[in-house]
């Protein structure tokens, strides 16, 4: 049985062999990017699921520090 794993049939032409190797590297990079995006989406969905597990009353409670974003201007005197 012939063990030929040259799917691009580019053993004689170095230019087509280089194109095939570049294509395979691009596909590998696309696979890594898809896995990364899938992990991000799954993390966001997990946080949303945890938020739905909270009691209903906790969604309507006011912010514990409603005035924390107001900054006061304090004049500083340098001596």
N, C-alpha and C positions, 0 to 999 in steps of 0.2 A: 504494500500500500504506500502510496506516495504521500510524504509529509510536506506538503507545500502550504505554508502559511502566508504567502505573499498575496494578500487579497487585492492589492492595488496593481499587481503585475508590473512593478516598476523596478525590477532588479537590473535591467540593462540601462535605463535612462536615469541618470542621477538627478536631473531637474524634476522629474515627476516623483522620484523618491522623496525629495525634499518637500515638495508640495504635500505629499501624503503624510509625512511626519508633522508638518505644520498643522494640517487638518486634524490629526489625532490629538495634538497638544491643545488646539482650540476646543475640541470636544471635551477633553479632560477638564479644562478651565471652566467650560459651561456647566459641567457636572458639579464642580465644586461650588460655583456661584448659585446653582439651583439648590444645593444642599444647605448653603448658608442662609438663603432666603427662606427656605422651608423651616429652618430652626427658628428664625426670627418670627415668622407667622405663628408657629406653634407656641412660642413663648407669649405672644400677645393674646392668643386664644386662651392659654392657661390663666393669664391674669384676668381676663374677662370672665372666665368660669369661676374663679375664686371670688370675684366681685359679686357674682350672682348668688353665691352661697351666703353672703352677708345678710343679716336680718333686714327686713323692709324698712324699719324705722331708721336704720343707720344711713340710709340714702337721703333722707330729708332733714337730717340734723344740721344746724348751722355750723359754720367753720369755728373751731375752738379759739382761734386768734384772728378775729375779723379785721383788726386794726394793725396787724403786724406788717402790712406792706406800706403803711404810711411812714415816711421818714421825716424826722424833724431836723430842720437846719439849726445847728448849734454853732454860734459864733465863737471862734477860738481867738483869744488874745495872745499874741506873742510878745514877750517882754524882752 
